[in-house]
Amino acid sequence: MKLPRRRFLRLAAATAAFPALSTIARAQGYPTRPLHMIIGYPPGGSADMTARLMAQWLSERLGQTVVIESRPGGGTNIATEAVVRAPPDGYTLLLVAPANAINASLYDKLNYNFIRDMAPVAGLIRFPNVVVVNPSVPVKTIPELIAYAKANPGKLNMASSGNGSTIHVSGELFKMLTGIKMVHVPYRGGAPALTDLISGQVHVMFDNLPTSIEYIRAGKLRGLAVTSTERSHLLPDVPTVSDYVPGYEASAWYGLGVPTGTPPDVIERLNEATNAVLADPKTLARFADLGATLLAGSAADFGKLVADETEKWAKVVKFSGAKPD
């Protein structure tokens, strides 16, 4: 992974080496036609919501419509490959997600190399998962969960939205760092997993915060901790996993990428527009409602995040032995 990682970071940093080209791009009027943002998830989830909000705001900044195309399937690989194969002209964007970092090691063979074939544009948002249990599970804290799991090895079922999902690997990282055993139960999506968790068919889930929070507030689920390194303002009384498990961190995040070979001036133009959107108070307020914090920053910043996440989750995938559904 070291050589591809360095290549990816060099591609990201290269955009900063051509400041004069930004002026050329603006002079040429980029963009001159609608852009397409492709996402690897079905409508209705956090990825779709993030993409549609960003498309609306970027359209206002760029003066061109940003069209959302949902191409679910293959663990986001279908959407990713579509962007990789698109002309590198700045008119086809990918909503990059943790799956792109995880899939690099989850799949034995892909038709592309994400680090090599995708150039980073900018990070968008990050939000934590939350460790939730059915109220029938006799634990109220992370230490109690660890103690209960060790006293009852293999008796707790851990639900996820599928092998290799952020929900799954968040739980596997927890297992790896604590030495506990929980039986992984993959579902075809987070909604059916959450339904079975609420009904008591499964016991534990490292769910995305936006989808679990109302059930926590209603008492249908018990929130033990958030998976980020800082508490969420949506659950201020809920601690972090890292308060009890040093070194633990797992979060969902989104950013934008374009095919490698896209001119640096075009990437810089997109980065500037994205950061302008993220600096708008209405953007901050809207994403804060979802429990998200903003990433923003340079293309190089986002490139480093993707490279770091790719290395991190490769270790967890190897530990878990996870294979694609």
Long-range contacts (C-beta under 8 A, 24 or more apart in sequence): 1-104, 1-310, 1-311, 1-314, 4-113, 4-115, 4-116, 5-115, 5-307, 5-310, 5-311, 7-115, 7-116, 8-115, 8-116, 8-120, 8-303, 8-306, 8-307, 9-300, 9-303, 9-304, 9-307, 11-119, 11-120, 11-260, 11-303, 12-119, 12-120, 12-298, 12-299, 12-300, 12-301, 12-302, 12-303, 12-304, 13-299, 13-300, 13-303, 14-264, 15-119, 15-264, 15-267, 15-268, 15-271, 15-298, 15-299, 15-300, 16-268, 16-298, 16-299, 16-300, 17-264, 18-264, 18-265, 18-268, 19-268, 21-263, 21-264, 21-265, 21-268, 22-265, 22-268, 22-269, 22-272, 24-265, 25-263, 25-265, 25-266, 25-268, 25-269, 26-269, 30-90, 30-265, 30-266, 30-269, 31-62, 31-63, 31-64, 31-90, 31-91, 32-64, 33-64, 33-91, 34-64, 34-65, 34-66, 34-67, 34-91, 35-62, 35-64, 35-65, 35-66, 35-67, 35-90, 35-91, 35-92, 35-93, 36-66, 36-67, 36-68, 36-69, 36-91, 36-92, 36-93, 37-66, 37-67, 37-68, 37-69, 37-93, 37-94, 37-95, 37-256, 38-69, 38-70, 38-71, 38-79, 38-82, 38-83, 38-92, 38-93, 38-94, 38-95, 39-68, 39-69, 39-70, 39-71, 39-79, 39-94, 39-95, 40-71, 40-72, 40-73, 40-74, 40-75, 40-76, 40-77, 40-78, 40-79, 40-80, 40-95, 40-97, 40-99, 41-70, 41-72, 41-76, 41-97, 42-70, 42-72, 43-70, 45-190, 46-127, 46-208, 46-210, 46-211, 46-252, 46-290, 47-95, 47-97, 47-254, 49-290, 50-95, 50-124, 50-125, 50-254, 51-95, 51-254, 53-283, 53-286, 53-287, 54-95, 54-124, 54-256, 54-274, 54-277, 57-277, 57-280, 57-283, 58-273, 58-274, 58-277, 61-273, 61-276, 61-277, 62-273, 66-93, 75-99, 75-103, 75-106, 75-107, 75-162, 75-164, 75-324, 75-325, 76-100, 76-103, 77-103, 77-107, 77-110, 77-111, 80-112, 80-114, 80-118, 81-111, 81-112, 83-118, 83-257, 83-258, 83-259, 84-112, 84-117, 84-118, 84-259, 84-260, 85-259, 86-259, 87-259, 88-258, 88-259, 88-260, 88-261, 88-262, 88-263, 89-262, 89-263, 89-266, 90-258, 90-262, 90-263, 90-266, 90-267, 90-269, 90-270, 92-258, 92-259, 93-121, 93-256, 93-257, 93-258, 93-270, 94-118, 94-256, 94-257, 94-258, 95-254, 95-255, 95-256, 96-120, 96-254, 96-255, 96-256, 96-257, 96-302, 96-306, 97-166, 97-252, 97-253, 97-254, 98-166, 98-169, 98-252, 98-253, 98-309, 98-313, 99-164, 99-165, 99-166, 100-257, 100-306, 101-306, 101-309, 101-310, 101-312, 101-313, 102-164, 102-165, 102-166, 102-169, 102-309, 102-313, 102-317, 103-164, 104-310, 104-314, 105-310, 105-313, 105-314, 105-317, 105-318, 106-163, 106-164, 106-317, 106-322, 106-323, 106-324, 107-324, 114-306, 114-310, 115-306, 115-307, 115-310, 116-260, 117-259, 117-260, 118-257, 118-258, 118-259, 118-260, 119-257, 119-258, 119-259, 119-260, 119-261, 119-262, 119-267, 119-299, 120-255, 120-256, 120-257, 120-299, 120-300, 120-302, 120-303, 120-306, 121-255, 121-256, 121-257, 121-258, 121-267, 121-270, 121-271, 121-274, 121-299, 121-302, 122-255, 122-256, 122-270, 122-271, 122-274, 122-275, 122-278, 122-295, 122-296, 122-297, 122-298, 122-299, 122-301, 122-302, 123-253, 123-254, 123-255, 123-295, 123-296, 123-297, 123-301, 123-302, 123-305, 124-253, 124-254, 124-255, 124-256, 124-274, 124-278, 124-294, 124-295, 124-296, 125-253, 125-254, 125-287, 125-290, 125-292, 125-293, 125-294, 125-295, 126-228, 126-251, 126-252, 126-253, 126-292, 126-293, 126-294, 126-295, 127-208, 127-209, 127-210, 127-228, 127-232, 127-251, 127-252, 127-253, 127-290, 127-291, 127-292, 127-293, 128-209, 128-226, 128-227, 128-228, 128-232, 128-250, 128-251, 128-252, 128-291, 129-166, 129-167, 129-170, 129-206, 129-207, 129-208, 129-209, 129-226, 129-227, 129-250, 129-251, 129-252, 130-206, 130-207, 130-208, 130-209, 130-212, 130-213, 130-216, 130-223, 130-224, 130-225, 130-226, 130-227, 130-232, 130-235, 130-238, 131-174, 131-204, 131-205, 131-206, 131-223, 131-224, 131-225, 131-226, 131-227, 131-241, 132-197, 132-204, 132-205, 132-206, 132-207, 132-212, 132-215, 132-216, 132-221, 132-222, 132-223, 132-224, 133-203, 133-204, 133-205, 133-221, 133-222, 133-224, 134-197, 134-198, 134-200, 134-202, 134-203, 134-221, 134-222, 135-219, 135-220, 135-221, 135-222, 136-200, 136-203, 137-203, 137-204, 137-222, 139-222, 139-224, 140-222, 140-224, 141-224, 141-225, 141-239, 141-244, 142-224, 142-225, 142-239, 142-241, 142-243, 142-244, 142-245, 143-244, 145-204, 145-224, 146-178, 146-180, 146-244, 149-178, 149-180, 149-181, 149-182, 150-179, 150-180, 153-180, 153-181, 154-181, 154-182, 154-183, 156-182, 156-183, 156-203, 156-204, 157-182, 157-183, 157-185, 157-201, 157-202, 157-203, 157-204, 158-182, 158-183, 158-184, 158-185, 158-202, 158-203, 158-204, 158-205, 158-206, 159-185, 159-186, 159-187, 159-193, 159-194, 159-196, 159-197, 159-202, 159-203, 159-204, 159-205, 160-184, 160-185, 160-186, 160-187, 160-193, 160-205, 160-206, 161-186, 161-187, 161-188, 161-189, 161-190, 161-193, 162-186, 162-187, 162-188, 162-189, 162-325, 163-322, 163-323, 163-324, 163-325, 164-317, 164-322, 164-324, 164-325, 165-190, 166-208, 166-250, 166-251, 166-252, 167-193, 167-205, 167-206, 167-207, 167-208, 168-206, 168-320, 168-322, 169-250, 169-313, 169-316, 169-317, 169-320, 169-322, 170-206, 170-227, 170-250, 171-204, 171-205, 171-206, 172-316, 172-317, 172-319, 172-320, 172-322, 173-248, 173-250, 173-316, 174-206, 174-241, 174-245, 174-248, 175-319, 175-320, 176-315, 176-316, 176-319, 176-320, 177-245, 177-247, 177-248, 178-245, 184-320, 186-325, 188-325, 197-221, 206-250, 208-252, 209-234, 209-235, 209-291, 210-290, 210-291, 213-291, 227-251, 232-291, 233-288, 233-291, 234-291, 253-295, 253-305, 253-309, 255-295, 255-302, 255-305, 255-306, 256-302, 267-299, 268-299, 271-298, 271-299
